[in-house]
Amino acid sequence: MAPALTTETPDPAFAGHTDDAPETAVRIDRVHKTYSGRSILEDITLNVRPGEFLCLLGASGCGKSTLLNLVAGLDRPTAGTIEVPGGRPALMFQDHALFPWLTAGRNIELALRLRGVPRGERRAEAERLLDLVRLGGAHGKRVHELSGGMRQRVALARALAQDSRVLLMDEPFAALDAITRDVLHHELTRIWSETRLSVLFVTHNVREAVRLGQRVVLLSSRPGRVVREWTVGIPQPRRIEDAAVADLSVEITEELRGEIRRHGRQDRG
């Protein structure tokens, strides 16, 4: 069985940390979130290291997306603090959220414009980002001309255009077919390695979390609490069908099932 290592064990695939870098890319300290008197998140403490790829895993409705929105600054915690020392993070949603009346390149250029990039530099930078996500030559294509996977590549390029050191991803591949998702897993791993971004990736897919992450953090069913975490000691590149990925996925799935069962008993009680 692939090892589920403690967080103190160095990950040989770890990229991006240097002596002069901040110790933490995202710092979440004792965060609670309540809506209409109902507790959604409870006492969440979690740090993301510079250059780390961390996957946040849990059953539907456990508060994963809520936590991501808090880190993005789209909402505020009821209690506790969240710090992103490097500045506002970029956010990529499950839906590509591209503007259909703009071309792929213009969608990216809009993000560059909002960032303050001079007009004369935007086209070249948009094309560079399209090349990075393997969509060279797609600058003039309309959204309806792109496949689902291509749209998500453009959305990723637009997120990268924000020039943040932290990328938040909320189940960005959930709506894609298995083959397209596998291709984008490979591309995302490559881009992460090249850019040395810190990535906080939300998913309910255990194999996806093990396929991508250096660390997998499991949230309990509502209210969401950190239940357990695994440092994934499987070298990249990984494939979703690798035996080591499958073995660790089984271990994590059993833990997730236990959380779902406990939540069910609480509801009946």
Helices and strands as residue ranges (DSSP letters): E 4-5, E 26-35, E 38-48, E 53-57, H 64-72, E 79-83, E 90-92, H 104-115, H 119-132, G 143-145, H 148-160, E 166-170, H 178-195, E 198-203, H 206-212, E 215-219, E 226-232, H 243-268
